[in-house]
Amino acid sequence: MVIDDPIYGKFRVDGVLEELVLSKPVQRLKGVHQGGASYLVNEKWNVTRFEHSIGVMLLIRMLGGSLEEQIAGLLHDVSHTAFSHVVDFVFDHTNEDYHEKIFQKVITTTEIPIILQGYGYHYQDILLDESQWTILEQKAPELCADRVDYTLRDMYHYGQVSLHEVQEFLEDLHVRNGRMYLSSKKSAEWFVGTYYKEVIDFFMDPLNIYGYDMLAKVLKRSINKKIISLEDFLDEDEAVIKKIQSSGDKEINQLLEKIHYDVVVEEEDENYDLHRKTKVRLIDPSILEGNEFIPASHFSGLIREMGEKAYKKAVMGVFVKVISN
């Protein structure tokens, strides 16, 4: 199998990785949108969990990660439910970690353990201890393949950064002792600015907040009325919507009809219709100086300033006024 990724280029994938890519649980991610409800209010916001999962796997490979870590990267989001993090709004998971809580259960109900076993691997060894894969995951505010890929992928796809800028950044991204770092303040400042475009200008866009809020209400009421169940969340986005629509429930379908491309909203912190807070997301890449990893904010007042602004925005949340829906 040859994968031609818009960010990282062409890669040949075979063996266990090819079989996992073609497996049903990974293919399902083609129908799960990275931005949750965002694709319902803006047709351009349509990156999928599948694209991101492939990207994480390829980025780990580019940075010299083992085959086992590539497997972990490919599968790290396989338990994401339909509409991704919208489910966290439905169940009030402020850490936005519902998919992590159900990860092992989801894995064990799929063919993934059998595929891995066929190549001499045990799923418990690769998938249940994330801490061993230090390229794949790091606690914020450090860089990791997951955080880097969704930032680059979304911001490139949505026209916020150029492919040339992305490639320049990737040339400055390295790994030592399993830890990502950058070799220049310039790259650190560029990535931090790009990351906060993702967090503030996309995740916290008033239109996105509106879509999440409305869809969460639709899903919560659909669960309460037993129109859908928790099992339905392990299907694709559109399958869940069609099941809700086919129920004939007038109240819920009227709410669903208010989520569309022509919605007009604005940020208004006084006369607002809804207020939402999202998870606090901060970034401060390490720069290697000698043999020491030093936070880039140590060298850059701009990075400190951007971080303070992002923190204040996340704590305050977004106040949204609905102009037309």
Secondary structure as UniProt FT lines:
FT   STRAND          2..5
FT   TURN            6..8
FT   STRAND          9..12
FT   HELIX           15..21
FT   HELIX           24..27
FT   HELIX           28..31
FT   TURN            34..37
FT   HELIX           38..41
FT   TURN            43..44
FT   HELIX           49..62
FT   TURN            63..64
FT   HELIX           67..75
FT   TURN            76..79
FT   TURN            82..85
FT   HELIX           86..90
FT   TURN            91..92
FT   TURN            94..95
FT   HELIX           98..101
FT   HELIX           103..108
FT   HELIX           112..118
FT   TURN            119..120
FT   HELIX           123..127
FT   HELIX           130..132
FT   TURN            134..136
FT   TURN            140..141
FT   HELIX           145..157
FT   TURN            158..159
FT   HELIX           163..171
FT   STRAND          173..176
FT   TURN            177..178
FT   STRAND          179..182
FT   HELIX           185..196
FT   HELIX           197..203
FT   HELIX           206..224
FT   TURN            225..226
FT   HELIX           230..234
FT   HELIX           237..246
FT   HELIX           250..256
FT   TURN            257..258
FT   TURN            261..262
FT   STRAND          264..267
FT   STRAND          274..276
FT   STRAND          286..289
FT   TURN            290..291
FT   STRAND          292..295
FT   HELIX           296..298
FT   HELIX           301..316
FT   STRAND          318..324
//
